[in-house]
Amino acid sequence: MNFSPVIPSGVLVEMNDLLMSNSTYFVIKDNGAAIVNGDLNGGYRIDINSSAATSGSLIVKGEVNARIAFYKYELLANQWSLITAPVSGQSIKNFVENSGNDIRVNTTVTPNRYAVAYYNDSKAEGSKWVYYTTDDLASNTITFEKGKSYIISRATDGRVYFTGNIETNDVSIDVDADQWNAIGNPYTAYLPINANSDNNFIQENLSKLDPLYQSVYIWDASQNKYVTASLSDGDTLLNVGQGFMIKTNTGVSSITFKESHRLPNATTTTLSRSRNRSSIRLIANQNDVQVITKINYINNTTKGLDPGYDIGNFKGASFDVFTHLVEGNENTDFTIQSLPDSDYETTVIPIGLQSDAGKEISLTVDTDNIPANLNIYLEDTATGKFINLTKEKPYTFKTTSKLEGIGRFYLHTSSKILNTEDEIELTQNVEIVKSGKQEITIQGLAKNKQVTVSLYSVLGNEIYKQIVVPQGMLTIQSNRLDTGVYIVKVESLQGTITKKVIFK
């Protein structure tokens, strides 16, 4: 080989056309970049290197007739990585049999199974990742699909590499409607998720994403889960070869990547949006794993669902923390919830935890621009205590049984001093829901505090009345509840709350 030019890390080289002799070996180091405004032709090969979090990049705006190799470095032995092949034509059989890639093989099953898999959300839990086998790859006709992502695992620490041609046009990929899809950056360039003004992946595909999940979900090894990058988050870019998850809307069959969104590095966003809003990050720690849920306070948002600002949680983690909306969407876990920035004192946020029994959990908060007079309290209904997380860090407890969903913890923001003697007003805590054909459940009641529960017809006739001392939750069952509208009234020394309930 006669000439081997190298673009080092931190250097951006721009040119009109690039014509290389067949013996030329061109290397773009991690965090180096090349922009070819015209055509790229010839050469023995162009190598693009990367690390765990960054990559080199190559943007060609004209035609490409060259062999490209992309190297993904710093993969850990026996650990899974979600990767997209940023070149087309790479045979999966050649990829898994390449000794340099050192892909794990499960020889205890027949046919043998490789540690390379694609995602199929229609399959049962525990079987959604579909692994390639020696039978699948016997004919050597299967290649990595453009814009799809795959989980890949090496047997030792090292790298994997893909060879083929690169994409210079817009890319439209097929997806399954109303399901989770594993897709990824199809370009040898950085791709903005939510940055670069409105020229980004989410804005381009916003209507195609489920309104509860208008976000990109990226694997975070420190949290051991998929975390969000949404329009309400800080500016985020995908590096070369990075895969991610999305939840599609009903009736959606394709997702679009725009070549005009390509960026040569992670510092070329044209607009960095202000992040001076008020927010609370509730942080849960267990066995050195830290998971986070976030509450934003934004003008003109509501206590109900605000698509793009309330972001659903990607389920599946054995340890997790999330919230439920203050109003509506009772069955959805949210990793980001946005609330009005003018109603701190009267808003109570249900907190959910996912954890096995016998585990020690520590809860803390981190805040931005929260009013100075407010304290953040965690209500633990199992103990009847209010813990000031603003001053008492952390709150640590041990689970005696498996935790799932909401009901035990609530988050309060208050300028008042809250404790077991100074109860919060009833109207801030209680939820009244229809839980069965002739059943009503009242949640969030203060323990060992007397309440009077009454049920009235829409004409004002009293149908049911009971004075009770509940243990946090109360269920009313009555065989006198016919189809119609009823009024539930809950009274205590802390206040009164009423709610209309419809039985159909």
C-alpha positions as CSV (number, residue, x, y, z in Angstrom):
1,M,0.0,0.0,0.0
2,N,1.4,3.4,-1.1
3,F,-0.3,5.9,1.1
4,S,-2.2,5.7,4.3
5,P,-3.7,9.0,5.4
6,V,-5.0,9.3,9.0
7,I,-7.5,11.8,10.4
8,P,-6.7,12.0,14.1
9,S,-9.1,12.5,17.0
10,G,-10.5,16.0,17.3
11,V,-9.7,16.9,13.6
12,L,-12.4,17.6,11.0
13,V,-11.3,17.5,7.3
14,E,-13.6,18.8,4.5
15,M,-13.0,18.3,0.8
16,N,-14.9,18.5,-2.5
17,D,-14.3,15.0,-4.0
18,L,-12.1,12.1,-2.9
19,L,-10.5,9.8,-5.4
20,M,-8.0,7.2,-4.0
21,S,-5.8,4.7,-5.6
22,N,-6.7,1.0,-5.0
23,S,-3.7,0.7,-2.6
24,T,-4.7,3.6,-0.4
25,Y,-5.7,2.8,3.2
26,F,-7.6,5.7,4.8
27,V,-8.2,5.8,8.6
28,I,-10.6,8.0,10.6
29,K,-9.7,7.8,14.3
30,D,-12.3,7.9,17.1
31,N,-13.7,11.4,17.3
32,G,-12.1,12.4,13.9
33,A,-14.3,13.4,11.0
34,A,-14.3,13.7,7.2
35,I,-16.9,15.5,5.0
36,V,-16.8,14.8,1.3
37,N,-19.1,17.4,-0.4
38,G,-18.9,15.5,-3.7
39,D,-18.1,11.9,-4.6
40,L,-16.0,9.3,-2.9
41,N,-14.2,6.6,-5.1
42,G,-11.5,4.0,-4.9
43,G,-9.1,3.0,-2.2
44,Y,-8.3,-0.3,-0.5
45,R,-10.5,0.5,2.4
46,I,-11.6,3.4,4.7
47,D,-11.6,2.4,8.4
48,I,-13.8,4.3,10.9
49,N,-12.8,3.8,14.6
50,S,-14.9,4.3,17.7
51,S,-14.9,3.9,21.5
52,A,-17.7,3.0,23.9
53,A,-19.2,6.5,23.8
54,T,-17.8,8.3,20.7
55,S,-16.9,7.5,17.2
56,G,-15.2,8.8,14.0
57,S,-17.5,9.9,11.3
58,L,-17.7,10.1,7.5
59,I,-20.2,12.2,5.6
60,V,-20.4,11.9,1.8
61,K,-22.9,14.1,0.0
62,G,-22.4,12.6,-3.4
63,E,-21.9,9.0,-4.7
64,V,-19.9,6.4,-2.9
65,N,-17.9,3.6,-4.6
66,A,-15.6,2.5,-1.9
67,R,-15.2,-0.2,0.8
68,I,-15.9,1.0,4.3
69,A,-15.1,-0.7,7.6
70,F,-16.5,0.4,11.0
71,Y,-14.8,-0.8,14.2
72,K,-16.7,-0.7,17.5
73,Y,-14.2,-0.9,20.3
74,E,-14.3,-1.3,24.1
75,L,-16.9,-4.1,24.2
76,L,-16.8,-6.1,27.4
77,A,-16.7,-9.9,27.6
78,N,-20.1,-11.5,28.2
79,Q,-21.8,-8.2,28.2
80,W,-24.5,-7.2,25.7
81,S,-24.3,-4.2,23.4
82,L,-27.1,-2.8,21.3
83,I,-25.5,-2.1,17.9
84,T,-26.5,-1.0,14.4
85,A,-24.4,-1.9,11.4
86,P,-23.7,1.6,9.7
87,V,-22.7,-0.1,6.5
88,S,-24.8,-2.3,4.1
89,G,-24.1,-5.8,2.9
90,Q,-22.4,-7.3,5.9
91,S,-23.1,-11.0,6.1
92,I,-24.2,-12.1,9.5
93,K,-22.6,-15.5,8.9
94,N,-19.2,-14.0,8.1
95,F,-19.6,-11.6,11.1
96,V,-20.2,-14.3,13.7
97,E,-17.5,-16.7,12.2
98,N,-14.8,-13.9,12.1
99,S,-12.4,-14.9,14.9
100,G,-11.5,-11.2,15.4
101,N,-15.1,-10.5,16.5
102,D,-15.0,-13.4,19.0
103,I,-18.8,-13.7,19.1
104,R,-20.0,-16.1,21.9
105,V,-21.6,-19.3,20.8
106,N,-24.0,-21.4,22.9
107,T,-23.1,-25.0,22.1
108,T,-25.3,-26.5,24.8
109,V,-28.4,-26.2,22.5
110,T,-29.1,-27.7,19.1
111,P,-28.7,-26.0,16.7
112,N,-25.9,-23.9,18.2
113,R,-26.9,-20.3,19.0
114,Y,-24.8,-17.2,18.4
115,A,-24.8,-14.2,20.7
116,V,-26.4,-12.0,18.0
117,A,-30.2,-11.4,18.1
118,Y,-32.9,-9.1,16.7
119,Y,-36.0,-7.9,18.6
120,N,-39.6,-9.1,18.0
121,D,-42.0,-7.5,20.5
122,S,-44.9,-9.9,19.4
123,K,-43.2,-12.8,21.1
124,A,-43.7,-13.8,24.8
125,E,-41.8,-12.2,27.6
126,G,-38.4,-13.7,27.9
127,S,-38.4,-14.6,24.2
128,K,-38.5,-11.2,22.5
129,W,-34.8,-11.3,21.5
130,V,-34.5,-13.9,18.7
131,Y,-31.0,-15.4,18.3
132,Y,-29.4,-16.5,15.1
133,T,-28.5,-20.2,15.0
134,T,-26.2,-22.3,12.8
135,D,-29.2,-23.5,10.9
136,D,-30.3,-19.8,10.2
137,L,-26.9,-19.0,8.8
138,A,-26.2,-22.2,6.9
139,S,-26.8,-20.6,3.5
140,N,-25.0,-17.3,4.1
141,T,-27.8,-15.2,2.6
142,I,-28.7,-13.1,5.7
143,T,-27.2,-9.6,6.1
144,F,-27.6,-7.0,8.9
145,E,-30.6,-4.8,8.0
146,K,-30.2,-1.1,7.4
147,G,-31.5,0.9,10.4
148,K,-32.2,-2.1,12.6
149,S,-30.3,-2.8,15.8
150,Y,-29.1,-6.1,17.3
151,I,-27.8,-7.2,20.6
152,I,-24.2,-8.5,20.3
153,S,-21.9,-10.1,22.8
154,R,-18.2,-11.1,22.6
155,A,-16.5,-13.9,24.6
156,T,-13.6,-11.6,25.5
157,D,-13.0,-7.9,25.8
158,G,-12.4,-6.3,22.4
159,R,-14.1,-5.0,19.3
160,V,-16.3,-6.0,16.4
161,Y,-16.3,-4.7,12.9
162,F,-18.6,-4.4,9.9
163,T,-17.7,-3.9,6.2
164,G,-19.7,-2.7,3.3
165,N,-21.0,0.5,1.7
166,I,-22.4,3.6,3.4
167,E,-25.7,5.3,3.2
168,T,-25.9,8.8,1.8
169,N,-29.7,9.2,1.3
170,D,-32.7,9.3,3.5
171,V,-33.5,5.9,5.0
172,S,-37.0,4.6,5.6
173,I,-37.2,1.3,7.6
174,D,-40.1,-1.0,8.2
175,V,-41.4,-1.2,11.8
176,D,-44.2,-3.0,13.6
177,A,-47.1,-0.8,14.6
178,D,-48.0,-0.3,18.3
179,Q,-45.0,-2.2,19.4
180,W,-41.5,-1.7,20.7
181,N,-38.9,-1.8,17.9
182,A,-35.1,-2.0,18.0
183,I,-33.7,0.4,15.5
184,G,-30.5,2.4,15.1
185,N,-28.4,5.1,13.4
186,P,-27.9,4.0,9.8
187,Y,-25.2,6.6,9.0
188,T,-21.5,6.8,9.5
189,A,-22.1,10.2,11.2
190,Y,-23.7,11.5,14.4
191,L,-27.5,11.8,14.4
192,P,-29.3,14.3,16.6
193,I,-32.2,12.7,18.6
194,N,-33.6,16.0,20.0
195,A,-30.9,18.6,19.2
196,N,-30.0,20.6,16.1
197,S,-33.1,22.9,16.4
198,D,-36.1,21.0,14.9
199,N,-33.8,18.9,12.5
200,N,-33.7,15.8,14.6
201,F,-35.0,12.2,14.7
202,I,-37.8,12.7,17.2
203,Q,-39.2,15.8,15.6
204,E,-39.2,14.1,12.2
205,N,-41.1,11.0,13.5
206,L,-43.1,12.6,16.4
207,S,-46.5,11.6,15.1
208,K,-45.3,8.0,14.5
209,L,-44.4,7.5,18.1
210,D,-46.9,6.3,20.8
211,P,-48.1,9.5,22.6
212,L,-47.2,7.9,25.9
213,Y,-43.6,7.1,24.7
214,Q,-42.5,10.0,22.4
215,S,-38.9,9.3,23.1
216,V,-35.8,7.4,22.1
217,Y,-34.8,4.7,24.6
218,I,-31.0,4.2,25.0
219,W,-29.3,1.5,27.1
220,D,-27.6,2.9,30.2
221,A,-25.3,0.3,31.8
222,S,-25.1,2.4,35.1
223,Q,-28.9,2.1,35.6
224,N,-29.1,-1.3,34.0
225,K,-32.1,-0.2,32.0
226,Y,-33.2,1.7,28.9
227,V,-33.4,5.5,29.6
228,T,-35.1,8.2,27.7
229,A,-33.9,11.0,25.4
230,S,-37.0,13.1,24.6
231,L,-37.8,16.6,23.5
232,S,-38.0,17.6,27.1
233,D,-34.4,16.3,27.9
234,G,-31.0,17.8,27.3
235,D,-29.6,17.7,23.8
236,T,-28.5,14.2,22.8
237,L,-26.9,12.7,19.7
238,L,-26.5,9.1,18.6
239,N,-23.0,8.1,17.7
240,V,-22.1,5.8,14.8
241,G,-23.4,2.3,15.3
242,Q,-25.7,3.2,18.2
243,G,-28.9,1.3,18.5
244,F,-32.0,2.3,20.5
245,M,-35.7,1.3,21.2
246,I,-38.9,3.2,20.2
247,K,-42.6,2.5,20.8
248,T,-44.6,3.1,17.6
249,N,-48.1,4.5,17.3
250,T,-51.1,2.6,16.0
251,G,-51.1,2.1,12.2
252,V,-47.4,3.1,11.8
253,S,-45.4,1.0,9.3
254,S,-42.2,2.9,8.8
255,I,-39.7,5.3,10.5
256,T,-37.6,7.8,8.6
257,F,-33.9,8.9,9.1
258,K,-32.9,12.1,7.2
259,E,-29.5,12.4,5.6
260,S,-29.7,16.2,6.2
261,H,-29.6,15.6,9.9
262,R,-26.1,14.0,9.8
263,L,-23.4,15.8,11.9
264,P,-19.7,15.2,11.8
265,N,-19.2,15.3,15.6
266,A,-21.0,15.8,18.9
267,T,-20.3,19.5,19.1
268,T,-22.0,20.8,16.0
269,T,-25.6,21.3,17.2
270,T,-27.0,24.5,15.8
271,L,-29.2,25.2,18.8
272,S,-28.7,24.2,22.5
273,R,-32.1,24.6,24.1
274,S,-32.4,26.2,27.6
275,R,-32.7,23.8,30.5
276,N,-33.4,26.3,33.2
277,R,-36.7,24.8,34.1
278,S,-37.5,23.5,37.6
279,S,-37.1,19.8,38.1
280,I,-36.7,17.0,40.7
281,R,-34.8,13.8,40.1
282,L,-35.8,11.0,42.5
283,I,-32.8,8.6,42.7
284,A,-33.1,5.0,44.0
285,N,-30.0,3.0,44.8
286,Q,-29.7,-0.8,45.3
287,N,-26.5,-2.9,45.2
288,D,-24.5,-0.1,43.4
289,V,-27.2,0.2,40.7
290,Q,-28.8,3.7,40.5
291,V,-32.1,4.3,38.7
292,I,-33.8,7.7,38.2
293,T,-37.2,9.2,37.6
294,K,-37.7,12.8,36.8
295,I,-40.4,15.4,37.5
296,N,-40.3,18.6,35.4
297,Y,-42.3,21.8,36.2
298,I,-43.1,23.5,32.9
299,N,-45.5,26.3,32.1
300,N,-48.7,25.2,30.3
301,T,-48.3,21.5,31.1
302,T,-51.1,19.8,33.0
303,K,-51.5,17.1,35.7
304,G,-52.7,14.8,33.0
305,L,-51.0,13.4,30.0
306,D,-48.9,15.9,28.0
307,P,-47.5,13.9,25.0
308,G,-43.8,14.6,24.5
309,Y,-43.4,15.9,28.1
310,D,-44.8,12.9,30.0
311,I,-42.6,10.0,28.9
312,G,-43.5,6.4,29.7
313,N,-41.1,4.0,31.3
314,F,-39.5,1.1,29.4
315,K,-40.4,-1.9,31.5
316,G,-38.3,-4.9,32.2
317,A,-35.7,-3.8,34.7
318,S,-35.7,-5.9,37.9
319,F,-35.0,-2.7,39.9
320,D,-36.6,0.5,38.9
321,V,-38.3,3.7,40.0
322,F,-41.1,5.6,38.2
323,T,-44.1,7.8,38.8
324,H,-47.8,7.7,37.8
325,L,-49.5,10.8,36.5
326,V,-51.3,12.9,39.1
327,E,-54.4,12.7,36.9
328,G,-55.3,9.9,34.5
329,N,-53.4,7.0,32.8
330,E,-53.6,4.9,36.0
331,N,-51.9,1.9,34.4
332,T,-48.9,3.6,32.9
333,D,-45.5,3.9,34.5
334,F,-43.7,7.2,33.6
335,T,-40.0,7.9,33.7
336,I,-40.5,11.6,33.1
337,Q,-43.6,13.5,34.3
338,S,-44.2,17.2,33.6
339,L,-46.4,19.3,35.8
340,P,-47.6,22.9,36.0
341,D,-45.0,25.2,37.5
342,S,-47.5,27.1,39.7
343,D,-49.2,24.4,41.8
344,Y,-46.4,22.9,43.9
345,E,-48.3,22.9,47.3
346,T,-51.4,20.9,46.2
347,T,-49.8,18.3,43.9
348,V,-49.0,14.8,45.3
349,I,-47.1,12.5,42.9
350,P,-47.5,8.7,43.2
351,I,-44.1,7.0,43.3
352,G,-43.6,3.4,42.1
353,L,-40.7,1.0,42.8
354,Q,-39.9,-2.3,41.3
355,S,-37.7,-4.5,43.5
356,D,-37.3,-8.0,44.8
357,A,-37.9,-8.8,48.5
358,G,-35.0,-8.6,51.0
359,K,-33.3,-5.7,49.2
360,E,-32.0,-2.5,50.8
361,I,-33.0,0.6,48.9
362,S,-31.9,4.2,49.4
363,L,-33.9,7.2,48.1
364,T,-32.5,10.7,47.5
365,V,-33.5,13.7,45.4
366,D,-31.5,16.1,43.2
367,T,-33.2,19.4,42.2
368,D,-32.9,22.3,39.8
369,N,-34.5,25.7,40.3
370,I,-37.1,24.5,42.8
371,P,-38.4,27.5,44.9
372,A,-36.2,28.0,47.9
373,N,-39.1,27.8,50.4
374,L,-40.2,24.3,49.3
375,N,-39.1,21.1,50.9
376,I,-39.5,17.7,49.2
377,Y,-41.1,15.1,51.3
378,L,-41.4,11.4,50.7
379,E,-44.5,9.8,52.2
380,D,-44.1,6.2,53.2
381,T,-47.6,4.8,53.9
382,A,-46.1,1.6,55.3
383,T,-44.6,3.5,58.2
384,G,-46.9,6.5,58.2
385,K,-43.9,8.8,58.0
386,F,-43.0,11.9,55.9
387,I,-39.3,12.1,55.2
388,N,-37.8,15.4,54.2
389,L,-35.5,14.4,51.4
390,T,-34.3,17.9,51.0
391,K,-32.5,17.7,54.4
392,E,-32.4,14.0,55.3
393,K,-30.3,12.1,52.8
394,P,-30.8,9.3,52.0
395,Y,-34.0,7.5,53.1
396,T,-33.0,3.9,53.5
397,F,-35.3,0.9,54.0
398,K,-35.3,-2.9,53.4
399,T,-38.0,-4.5,51.4
400,T,-39.9,-7.3,53.3
401,S,-41.8,-8.4,50.2
402,K,-41.6,-7.8,46.4
403,L,-42.4,-4.2,45.4
404,E,-44.4,-3.6,42.3
405,G,-46.4,-0.5,41.1
406,I,-47.6,2.4,43.2
407,G,-49.5,2.7,46.5
408,R,-46.7,2.9,49.2
409,F,-44.8,6.1,48.3
410,Y,-45.9,9.6,47.4
411,L,-43.9,12.7,46.8
412,H,-45.0,16.1,48.2
413,T,-43.5,19.6,47.7
414,S,-44.5,21.8,50.5
415,S,-43.4,24.9,52.4
416,K,-45.1,23.4,55.5
417,I,-43.5,21.1,57.9
418,L,-44.9,17.6,57.3
419,N,-44.6,14.7,59.7
420,T,-46.6,11.9,61.3
421,E,-48.4,14.4,63.6
422,D,-49.1,17.1,61.0
423,E,-51.0,15.2,58.3
424,I,-51.3,16.5,54.8
425,E,-54.8,17.5,53.8
426,L,-57.0,14.7,52.7
427,T,-57.7,16.2,49.3
428,Q,-54.0,16.0,48.4
429,N,-53.7,12.3,49.1
430,V,-56.8,10.4,48.3
431,E,-57.7,8.6,45.1
432,I,-61.2,7.2,44.5
433,V,-61.4,4.6,41.7
434,K,-64.0,2.2,40.4
435,S,-62.3,-1.2,40.9
436,G,-65.0,-3.7,40.0
437,K,-68.5,-4.1,38.7
438,Q,-70.0,-3.1,42.1
439,E,-66.8,-2.1,43.9
440,I,-65.1,1.2,44.7
441,T,-61.5,1.5,46.1
442,I,-60.2,4.5,48.0
443,Q,-56.4,4.8,48.2
444,G,-54.0,7.0,50.0
445,L,-56.0,7.3,53.3
446,A,-54.0,8.2,56.4
447,K,-53.4,5.2,58.6
448,N,-55.3,5.0,61.9
449,K,-57.2,8.2,61.2
450,Q,-61.0,8.0,61.4
451,V,-62.9,8.8,58.1
452,T,-66.5,8.8,57.1
453,V,-67.3,7.3,53.7
454,S,-70.7,8.0,52.1
455,L,-72.2,7.0,48.8
456,Y,-75.0,9.0,47.1
457,S,-77.2,8.6,44.1
458,V,-77.1,11.4,41.5
459,L,-80.4,12.6,43.0
460,G,-78.8,13.0,46.4
461,N,-80.2,9.8,48.1
462,E,-77.7,8.3,50.6
463,I,-77.1,4.6,49.6
464,Y,-74.1,3.8,51.9
465,K,-72.4,5.3,54.9
466,Q,-69.6,3.9,57.1
467,I,-67.3,5.3,59.7
468,V,-63.9,3.5,59.6
469,V,-60.3,3.6,60.7
470,P,-58.5,2.4,57.5
471,Q,-55.0,1.2,57.0
472,G,-54.2,3.3,53.9
473,M,-56.8,1.7,51.5
474,L,-60.5,1.0,51.7
475,T,-62.7,-1.1,49.4
476,I,-66.5,-0.6,49.3
477,Q,-68.6,-3.4,47.9
478,S,-72.4,-3.1,47.5
479,N,-75.0,-5.2,45.7
480,R,-77.2,-2.1,45.5
481,L,-75.1,-0.4,42.8
482,D,-77.1,-0.5,39.6
483,T,-76.1,1.1,36.4
484,G,-75.8,4.9,36.8
485,V,-73.9,7.8,38.3
486,Y,-73.0,7.9,42.0
487,I,-71.2,10.4,44.3
488,V,-68.5,9.2,46.7
489,K,-67.8,11.4,49.7
490,V,-64.8,10.9,52.1
491,E,-64.7,13.1,55.2
492,S,-62.0,13.4,58.0
493,L,-60.5,16.0,60.2
494,Q,-58.0,16.7,57.4
495,G,-60.6,17.6,54.9
496,T,-63.3,16.4,52.5
497,I,-63.2,15.0,49.0
498,T,-65.9,13.9,46.6
499,K,-65.9,12.2,43.2
500,K,-68.4,11.1,40.6
501,V,-68.3,7.4,39.7
502,I,-70.1,5.9,36.7
503,F,-71.2,2.3,36.6
504,K,-72.1,0.9,33.2
